[in-house]
C-alpha cells in the first residue's frame, strides 16, 4: 500500500511538469531601492528625500524548476526614475528583477508605484533664539530680554531646500524647571525650527554640527516707584500744593542688573521753573534712565499739565524794585523804574490782589562781579528779579523778566585815609 502511494505521487509530479511546465509564485517583503545615479534627477542636482513604499510583493511566473527556490533576497525592486528634472514628489513605477539573471515573467507588483520626494540639498544659516518656558523668577526679579542670548547665536543647517525655505527662525530650548534670583547659564541639545506663523517645521531631514547650546539667562532686579518732579525759583512762602499739576503717568517700573534700585524711593523726571507755568501749561518730559537701567513701563515721555480751572491771569505794573543781599563792596541801584508783570492765581484772590501786594527784589546773594561788565569802579548788568507776594501764597508771576542794575564800588577806609593824606601834602606844598 505505501509503495503504491509513493508511485502515485511521483507519477503526478512527472505528469504536472510535462503538462504544466510553468507556474506562478508570490514572493513578499522585497526591499524597494530608489537609485538616481546617472539619471536626470542627479544631473539636475536633486537628491531623494523620502519615499512612501519600503517593500513590495511580486507575483512571478516561470519554469517550476527555475523559480521554485527564488526568495526575496534573490530579487531587487527598484523605482523607475525617468524624466525627473525638478524638486517635488513624483509617482514612479516599480520594476522587479532577479539578482542572478533568473528567467521569469512578472505578473504583478504590489504596490505598483511609489511616491518619491526629490529636492536639492542646500545649507542655510539661521539665527538662534533662546527659550526657557519652565524658568520662573523670584519676586522683584525679571528676565533681561535685551541680553537673553544663545551661544552659538547662529547655525548652519543642511537639508532639503524646500524645507529650509519654510524656516523663519530656530530656537534653542531647555525644559529645565527652576526659579532664578540671579543670572545663570543653561545648556540644551534641543533645537527647534519654526516658520513665520510660529508653527514647528519638521527637521528630521536637517543636519548640523552643534550638539549642545548654551543659554544665558540674565536676571534684572525690578522696582516700581512714584514719578516726581521739582518746582524751582518759587518764592519761599509759595504753596506748591496749590498748583493743580498732574502727570500723565504716576509710576514707573525700572530694572537694573544689580540691587542699586534698593536705594531709590522715587524717580525724578526733572524740574520746571515756577515762572514758566502759564494757564495753558503742558510739558513733555523725556524719560531718561541711568546707564545699564531699563525702563520696563513702556512709555518714553511723561506729560506735566496744569489744570487752570478757577485760575485767572492779570497784569500789574510794579514801580518799587529793591535790592537785597548785595555785596558790601558796592552800592547797587535798580535803573528800571517800572516793571509790568503777569500774575496768576485763584479768581477769588486775584479780585483782591493789588500791585502794592507784590514785591520785586533783585536778590544778589549769588551775584559775582566777574560775570558781567566792570567799567572802573562801576558795574552794570541785567538781572532777573524775584517776584513774590507775602499776603497771598497761592499766586505767582509768569514770564521772564529782566531789570537793569548798576553798582558803584565803595572805597575802603584805607583808601579814604590815603586820599586825605595826599590832599594835605598837596595843600602844604
C-alpha positions in Angstrom: 0.0 0.0 0.0 2.7 2.5 0.9 4.7 1.8 -2.2 1.6 2.5 -4.3 1.1 6.0 -2.8 4.7 7.0 -3.4 4.5 5.8 -7.0 1.3 7.8 -7.5 2.9 11.0 -6.2 5.9 10.6 -8.4 3.7 10.0 -11.4 1.6 13.1 -10.6 4.7 15.2 -10.4 6.1 14.0 -13.7 2.8 14.5 -15.4 2.5 18.0 -13.9 5.9 19.0 -15.2 5.1 17.6 -18.5 1.6 19.2 -18.9 2.3 22.5 -16.8 6.0 23.4 -17.3 5.4 27.0 -15.9 3.8 28.0 -12.6 3.1 31.3 -10.8 4.8 32.2 -7.5 4.2 35.0 -5.0 7.2 36.5 -3.1 6.7 39.1 -0.3 8.9 41.6 1.6 11.2 42.6 -1.2 13.0 45.8 -0.2 12.5 48.8 -2.5 15.5 50.6 -3.8 15.4 54.2 -5.2 18.6 54.9 -7.0 19.2 58.1 -9.1 22.9 57.6 -10.2 23.1 58.6 -13.8 19.5 59.8 -14.1 18.2 63.3 -15.0 17.5 63.8 -11.3 21.2 63.5 -10.4 22.1 65.7 -13.4 19.8 68.5 -12.0 21.4 68.3 -8.6 18.4 66.5 -6.9 18.5 64.1 -4.0 16.0 61.6 -2.8 14.4 63.0 0.4 11.8 60.3 1.1 9.6 57.7 -0.5 6.4 56.1 0.8 7.0 52.4 -0.1 9.7 50.5 1.6 9.0 46.9 0.3 6.8 45.2 -2.3 5.1 41.9 -3.1 5.7 40.4 -6.5 4.0 37.6 -8.4 6.3 35.9 -10.9 5.8 33.1 -13.4 8.3 30.7 -14.8 9.7 27.3 -15.1 8.9 25.3 -12.0 12.5 24.1 -11.7 13.9 27.7 -12.1 11.7 29.7 -9.8 10.9 27.2 -7.2 13.8 28.2 -5.0 13.7 32.0 -5.5 13.4 34.0 -2.3 13.1 37.8 -1.6 16.8 38.2 -1.2 17.3 37.0 -4.8 15.2 39.8 -6.2 15.7 43.6 -6.5 12.7 46.0 -6.6 13.6 49.5 -8.0 11.8 52.7 -8.7 12.0 53.7 -12.3 13.5 57.2 -12.2 12.8 58.8 -15.6 12.3 62.4 -16.6 12.7 63.8 -13.1 14.1 67.3 -13.5 12.7 69.4 -10.6 12.0 69.2 -6.9 8.8 67.8 -5.6 7.0 64.5 -5.1 6.8 62.2 -8.1 4.8 59.0 -8.6 7.2 56.5 -10.1 6.6 52.9 -11.4 8.3 49.9 -9.8 10.2 47.1 -11.5 11.5 43.8 -10.1 14.5 41.9 -11.5 16.4 38.8 -10.4 19.8 39.3 -9.0 21.3 36.3 -10.8 19.7 36.5 -14.2 16.8 34.2 -13.3 14.3 33.8 -16.1 10.7 34.6 -15.1 7.9 36.9 -16.0 6.5 39.5 -13.6 2.7 39.1 -13.5 2.1 41.8 -10.8 3.8 44.1 -8.3 2.0 45.4 -5.3 2.1 48.3 -4.8 2.9 49.1 -8.4 4.0 52.8 -7.9 5.9 54.7 -5.2 5.7 58.4 -4.3 9.3 59.8 -4.2 10.2 63.2 -2.9 13.1 64.9 -4.7 14.8 68.1 -3.6 18.1 70.0 -3.8 20.2 69.6 -0.7 21.4 73.1 0.5 22.9 74.8 3.5 21.2 77.8 5.2 22.3 79.9 8.1 19.7 80.7 10.8 19.6 82.9 13.9 19.1 81.0 17.1 16.6 82.3 19.7 16.8 81.1 23.3 13.7 79.6 25.0 13.3 78.7 28.7 9.5 78.1 29.1 9.7 76.5 32.5 12.1 79.0 34.1 10.4 81.4 36.6 11.8 84.4 38.5 11.8 85.3 42.2 9.8 88.3 43.4 11.4 91.6 42.3 13.3 89.8 39.5 12.7 89.8 35.8 14.4 88.4 32.7 16.7 90.8 30.9 15.2 90.4 27.4 17.9 92.5 25.7 20.7 90.2 26.8 18.9 86.9 26.7 21.0 85.0 24.2 22.1 81.6 22.9 25.6 80.5 22.2 26.2 80.0 19.3 23.8 82.7 18.1 23.7 81.3 14.5 23.9 77.9 13.0 24.5 76.3 9.5 21.8 73.8 8.7 21.9 71.4 5.8 18.8 69.8 4.3 16.2 69.8 1.5 15.9 73.3 0.0 12.1 73.5 0.1 12.1 72.5 3.8 14.8 75.0 4.6 12.9 77.8 2.8 10.0 77.2 5.3 12.2 78.0 8.3 12.0 81.6 9.6 14.0 81.0 12.8 15.2 78.3 15.1 15.0 78.0 18.9 17.4 76.5 21.4 15.1 75.4 24.1 15.5 73.8 27.6 12.7 72.2 29.6 14.6 72.7 32.8 12.4 73.9 35.7 13.9 76.4 38.2 13.2 79.7 39.9 16.0 82.2 39.4 17.0 85.1 41.6 20.4 85.6 39.8 21.7 85.2 36.3 22.5 81.7 35.1 23.8 79.8 32.0 21.8 76.7 31.0 22.6 74.1 28.4 20.4 72.1 26.0 20.7 69.9 22.9 17.2 70.7 21.7 17.0 72.8 18.5 13.5 73.5 17.1 12.6 75.1 13.8 9.6 77.4 13.1 8.0 79.1 10.2 6.7 82.7 10.0 3.4 81.7 11.5 5.2 80.1 14.6 4.4 76.5 13.5 7.1 74.0 14.1 8.8 72.7 10.9 9.7 69.0 10.5 13.5 68.9 10.9 14.0 65.2 10.5 16.0 65.7 7.3 18.1 68.5 8.7 21.7 68.1 9.8 24.0 70.5 11.7 27.3 70.3 13.6 26.4 71.7 17.0 25.5 69.1 19.6 24.8 71.5 22.6 23.7 75.1 23.0 24.4 77.5 25.9 21.5 79.8 27.0 22.4 82.8 29.0 19.5 83.8 31.3 20.3 87.3 32.7 18.3 88.5 35.6 17.4 92.1 36.4 16.2 93.4 39.7 12.9 95.3 39.3 11.2 98.1 41.3 8.1 100.2 40.8 8.3 103.7 42.2 6.4 107.1 42.1 7.3 109.6 39.5 8.2 113.0 40.9 9.3 116.4 39.7 10.6 119.7 41.1 9.4 123.3 41.0 12.3 125.8 41.1 12.5 129.6 41.6 9.4 129.7 43.7 9.2 132.3 46.5 9.8 130.9 49.9 6.2 131.4 51.1 4.5 130.0 47.9 2.2 127.0 48.5 3.4 124.4 45.9 0.4 122.2 46.8 -1.9 124.8 45.5 -0.8 124.1 41.9 -3.2 121.7 40.3 -0.5 119.9 38.3 -1.0 116.4 37.1 1.3 113.8 35.5 0.2 111.5 32.6 2.0 108.6 34.4 2.1 108.2 38.1 4.5 105.3 38.5 7.4 103.8 36.6 9.0 100.3 36.8 12.8 100.2 36.4 15.1 97.2 36.2 18.8 97.0 36.8 21.5 94.2 36.8 22.2 94.8 40.5 20.4 95.8 43.7 21.2 99.6 43.3 17.4 100.1 42.8 17.0 99.5 46.6 18.5 102.9 47.2 15.8 104.7 45.0 12.5 105.6 46.6 11.2 107.8 43.7 12.0 108.6 40.1 12.5 112.3 39.4 11.8 113.3 35.8 13.2 116.8 36.1 12.4 120.4 37.2 10.4 123.3 35.9 10.7 127.0 36.9 7.5 128.4 38.5 7.7 131.4 36.2 7.2 129.0 33.2 3.9 127.7 34.4 1.2 129.6 32.4 -2.5 129.0 32.2 -2.1 126.7 29.2 1.0 124.9 30.6 1.8 121.4 29.4 5.2 120.0 29.1 6.6 116.6 28.0 9.5 115.3 30.0 11.7 112.7 28.2 12.2 109.7 30.5 15.9 109.1 30.7 17.1 106.2 32.9 20.7 105.7 34.1 23.1 103.6 32.1 22.5 99.8 32.5 19.0 100.5 33.7 15.9 99.5 31.8 12.5 101.2 31.6 10.0 98.4 31.9 6.9 100.6 31.8 6.9 101.1 28.0 6.5 104.9 27.9 9.3 107.3 26.9 7.7 110.6 27.9 5.7 111.9 30.8 3.4 115.0 30.4 3.0 117.5 33.2 -0.2 119.5 32.8 -1.8 122.4 34.7 -5.5 122.3 35.5 -6.3 126.0 35.1 -9.9 125.8 36.2 -10.6 128.6 38.7 -7.4 130.4 37.8 -7.0 133.9 36.2 -4.1 136.0 35.0 -3.8 139.7 35.4 -1.1 142.3 34.6 0.4 144.6 37.2 2.8 147.5 37.0 5.5 147.4 39.7 7.4 150.6 40.4 9.3 149.9 43.6 12.1 147.3 42.8 14.5 146.8 45.6 18.0 145.2 46.1 18.7 142.6 48.7 21.7 140.6 49.8 24.0 142.9 47.9 27.8 142.6 48.3 29.2 145.1 50.8 31.8 146.4 48.4 29.2 148.1 46.1 26.2 150.4 46.3 23.7 148.9 44.0 20.7 150.7 42.4 18.0 149.4 40.1 17.8 151.6 37.0 14.5 150.1 35.7 11.7 152.4 37.1 8.7 150.3 36.2 8.2 146.6 35.5 5.0 145.1 34.0 4.4 141.6 35.3 1.7 138.9 34.8 0.3 137.2 37.9 -1.7 134.0 38.0 -3.8 132.9 41.0 -7.3 131.8 42.1 -10.0 134.0 40.9 -11.2 135.0 44.4 -7.6 136.1 45.4 -7.0 137.9 42.2 -10.1 140.1 42.8 -8.4 141.4 45.9 -4.8 141.5 44.7 -3.2 144.9 44.2 0.2 146.0 42.8 1.2 147.1 46.3 0.8 143.4 47.5 3.5 142.3 45.0 7.2 142.6 45.7 10.0 142.6 43.2 13.5 142.3 44.6 16.9 141.9 42.9 18.5 139.2 45.1 22.3 139.4 44.7 23.2 136.6 47.1 24.9 134.6 44.3 26.0 137.6 42.2 29.6 137.8 41.1 31.1 140.9 39.6 33.3 138.8 37.4 30.3 137.6 35.5 29.4 141.0 34.0 30.9 144.1 32.6 33.1 146.1 35.1 34.0 149.6 34.0 36.4 151.0 36.5 34.6 151.2 39.8 31.2 150.9 38.2 29.4 147.7 37.3 26.2 147.4 35.1 24.1 144.4 34.2 20.6 143.0 33.7 19.2 140.7 36.3 16.1 138.6 36.9 14.2 139.9 39.9 12.4 137.7 42.4 8.7 138.4 42.4 6.6 137.4 45.4 3.5 138.1 47.4 3.7 137.9 51.1 -0.1 138.5 51.5 -1.2 135.6 49.4 0.8 132.3 49.0 -1.2 131.0 46.0 -0.2 133.5 43.3 2.8 133.5 41.1 4.4 135.6 38.4 4.6 134.0 34.9 7.2 135.1 32.4 10.8 136.0 32.2 11.6 139.5 33.4 14.9 141.5 33.5 15.8 144.7 35.1 18.8 146.9 34.7 21.1 147.2 37.7 24.2 149.5 38.4 26.6 149.4 41.2 29.4 151.7 42.4 32.4 150.4 44.3 32.6 151.6 47.9 36.1 152.9 48.7 37.8 151.1 51.6 38.7 153.1 54.8 42.4 152.7 53.9 41.8 154.3 50.6 40.0 157.2 52.1 42.8 157.9 54.6 45.3 157.7 51.8 43.4 160.2 49.8 43.2 162.6 52.7 47.0 162.4 53.3 47.6 163.2 49.6 45.3 166.2 49.8 47.1 167.5 52.9 50.5 167.2 51.3 49.3 169.0 48.3 48.0 171.9 50.3 51.2 172.2 52.3 53.2 172.5 49.1 
